[in-house]
């Protein structure tokens, strides 16, 4: 699995914006991400969340017969100022 962390948007950082963006993703049989859809939005952070999640890679999900299948899942991306 490849997990790319989001880059906090500079404007959002300056404005003190933080919180959780939830992105629905389709994981293809090869483990790549093909589709994303923001389900819980923070407008200043949505693009960073989608950009990061779109680069993720997963191990293929196998059905009961051992065939790789696509899967849809929700991903939570947390943005916290430190």
N, C-alpha and C positions, 0 to 999 in steps of 0.2 A: 504494500500500500504506500502511496505517495501522498503526503499531507502537506500542502502549501499553506502557510499562515497568511492571513490577509494583511495588506499594507494599510495602515490607518490613514485615511485621507487627511491631508494637512489642515484643510478648512474645518473639518469635523473635530480635529484635535484642538485647534484654537478656540472653537466654539464650545468645547467641553462636552461634545456629544458622545454618549456611550450607551450600550445596551446590547440587545440580542436581535440578530437577523436570522430568520429561518428560511432556508432555501430547499425546495424540493428538487431532487436530481434523479435522472435516469442513468443507471449504471448499465452499460452495455455488456454483452457476454465476454468481451475481452478485458473488462474492468475499467474501461475509459468512461468519462462522463459525456453524454451527448446532449442532454437538455437540462436547463435550469429554469426555475420559476420561484420568484420571491413570494413566500407565503406570509411572512411577518416582516414588515418593512420598517426601516429607519432610513428615510430617503438619502441622508448624507453618507450612509454606510453601505447601502445596497450594492453599489457597483464593486466596492472592494471585496465584499463577501462573495458575490457571484464570480468575480475574477479569480479569487483564490480557489474556491470549490471547483470551478471548471478545470483546474489543473490537477485535481486529485486523481489518483488511480487506485483501484481496488483489485483484490484477488477475485477471479471470476466466481460468481455464485452458481452452484451446481444444483440441478433438480435431483429427484430421487433416483433417476437413471444415470446420473453422472454427467449430464449435458449442461454446458454453460448456458445460462438464461439471463435476460435483462431483468433488472429490479428497479423499482421506484422507492426512494426513501427520502425522509426529511433530515436535513443537516442543520444543526444549530451552530451559529458563528457568534461568539461572544466578543464584544469590544469593550475593553476596560482601560481607562486612563490610569497610569501609575505615577 
